[in-house]
């Protein structure tokens, strides 16, 4: 591998790491697209390698958010358990098959698009009803937040996030973040942080499975992952300083962009 390719991988990992950390997504759509479109890597290897990259980059974001007390370990583990169950199900169903995921991508892209549009609607609505957007955030406490009353509604979404994370090499945050914010009613800053933690925990399982049953390109994975670590740290710092309404719109636009990218 020449020096130009190494530089491209490091820079791409850095930029994708920033976006992924701010939005609370794994970045797999970016990673897979880069490997397939630029480096002409077969899609199955790109997906497996993306999972390895997500483990590296989301780990950095997870520890940064933990130090900033923007996530709660117990809650991350509870939510992640359903995502891991989804990943296990995906492993059992699709490992023996040579699956064409085009139809699944279309269905998934539609769900992402609707989530992004719904988040924009919620952001506009909440801003009109409560212009003083800082009041809710200042009164919020991770330790006392009652997430259990709506947990049953979010379990299928967490399951699907893990299912598609294993199948398509994505982090699952494009489902996790809207579920945490809209259904479990976490402030968007906490939703993105908790989503990053869930991505990291789920990626541990997925990486172990892909290292045994899949085909990971470790060299490319490490290069993008190193850039992703730096980007994740920077992104975590930036997201903490972004106004709540801006972060909502940013996450929503990322979701819509990812949906469009998946369609085409």
C-alpha angles and dihedrals in degrees: 000000000000127000094255092058091048092052092048091051093048094047093045091050091050094050094043090046091056093049093044094049095047093047096039093237130127097239094228094135089058094044095048092045091051094051096044100040102034105026097030094229117164112262095241093054091044091054093049092046091048090059090054091049091049090055091055099042098040090049090062092048091047095055092044092053091045091055089049090051093235094131137040117227095215092052092046091053093047094050093041092055089069092047091051089050088055091050091050090051091050090050093051094046104040107028092083091046133075093221127195100215097193095108092045090050091053092050091045093047089053091053091049092049092051091048091052094048091046091052091052089050091049091048093052092044095049091047091054093046095043115022090174093077094170095065096074093045093051092052095046121109124186092206096053099035111123103224094151098079092067099027094105090059092053098045095082089050093050088048091052091047090057092042094055093038089063096039102044103025095246129131099240094233092120085072100029098055097052090043092052094044103038103030104027092033100227115160109260093251091056093041092058091045094049090045089055089051091051091049091053095049093046091046090059090064094040093050092051090051095046092047088058103034104019141055115257120184096214096186094057090039093055094046094051090039093055090053088044092055092056092043092049092053092049091045092051090053093047095048092055090059098045117101113253096244092049091050091051091054092044092053091045093051090048089052092050092047091051091049092053090046091052092050091056 
